[in-house]
Amino acid sequence: MNLTAIETPAAWRRSDLESDYGWVFSIDDAARAHLAQIIKATYVAYKPLFEYTQEDFDLGPAWTTIATAIKEVHHGHGLSLVQGLPHDGLSEQEFNS
């Protein structure tokens, strides 16, 4: 069997991801604080995750980073990691929502 090399960022190997972190994105302190505030304001205990709507969450300054990460998933490596999501001051349930 003769395999042809696929030339796309999504055809990565572990070594590719270890040498190029273009798939890793970080949310800054202002965006993290904004997200924590929105989560605290909109969280409803026992409300299923998929019952929240886009109108429930103003992603504010985090949106640019999240949108870039989404583009990387669709048009780049096929995956992304967003670091810096808020967890301090949130309950486990709030964080997981």
C-alpha positions in Angstrom: 0.0 0.0 0.0 1.4 3.4 -1.0 0.3 6.2 1.3 0.4 9.8 0.2 1.4 12.5 2.6 -1.4 14.8 3.6 -0.3 18.5 3.8 -2.6 20.2 6.2 -2.1 21.5 9.8 -4.8 19.0 10.8 -2.6 16.1 9.8 -0.4 16.7 12.8 1.8 14.3 14.9 2.5 14.7 18.5 5.9 16.2 17.7 4.2 18.9 15.6 2.0 20.0 18.5 5.0 20.0 20.9 7.0 22.2 18.6 4.2 24.6 17.5 1.8 26.0 20.1 -0.3 27.9 17.6 -3.3 25.8 18.8 -3.0 27.1 22.4 -4.8 30.3 23.4 -5.0 32.2 26.7 -7.7 34.4 28.2 -6.3 37.4 30.0 -7.2 38.6 33.5 -9.9 41.1 32.3 -11.6 38.5 30.2 -11.4 35.9 33.0 -13.0 38.4 35.5 -15.7 39.2 33.0 -16.5 35.5 32.4 -16.6 34.8 36.2 -19.0 37.7 36.7 -21.3 36.5 33.9 -21.3 32.9 35.2 -22.2 34.1 38.7 -25.0 36.2 37.3 -26.5 33.6 35.1 -25.9 30.3 36.8 -29.0 28.4 37.8 -28.6 25.2 39.9 -29.7 22.1 38.1 -30.3 23.9 34.8 -29.0 21.6 32.0 -26.0 23.1 30.2 -27.7 23.0 26.8 -30.6 25.0 28.1 -28.4 28.1 28.3 -28.5 30.3 25.2 -26.2 32.7 23.5 -28.2 35.6 25.0 -27.5 34.3 28.5 -23.7 34.9 28.1 -22.0 38.1 27.0 -18.5 36.7 26.4 -17.1 40.2 26.3 -13.3 40.5 26.0 -13.0 36.7 25.9 -14.9 36.4 22.6 -11.9 37.4 20.4 -9.8 34.6 21.9 -12.6 32.1 21.8 -13.4 32.9 18.2 -9.8 32.5 17.2 -9.7 29.1 18.9 -12.8 28.1 17.1 -11.2 29.1 13.7 -8.2 27.0 14.6 -10.4 24.0 15.2 -12.2 24.5 11.8 -9.4 25.7 9.6 -6.1 24.8 11.4 -4.9 22.0 13.6 -8.4 20.6 14.2 -8.1 21.3 17.9 -7.4 24.1 20.3 -6.8 24.6 24.0 -8.1 27.7 25.7 -6.3 28.4 28.9 -7.2 30.8 31.7 -10.9 30.1 32.1 -12.1 31.4 35.5 -12.3 29.0 38.4 -11.3 31.0 41.4 -14.4 32.1 43.3 -16.7 29.7 41.4 -18.2 26.6 42.8 -17.5 23.3 41.0 -21.1 23.4 39.6 -20.6 26.9 38.3 -17.3 26.1 36.7 -18.7 23.0 35.0 -21.7 24.8 33.6 
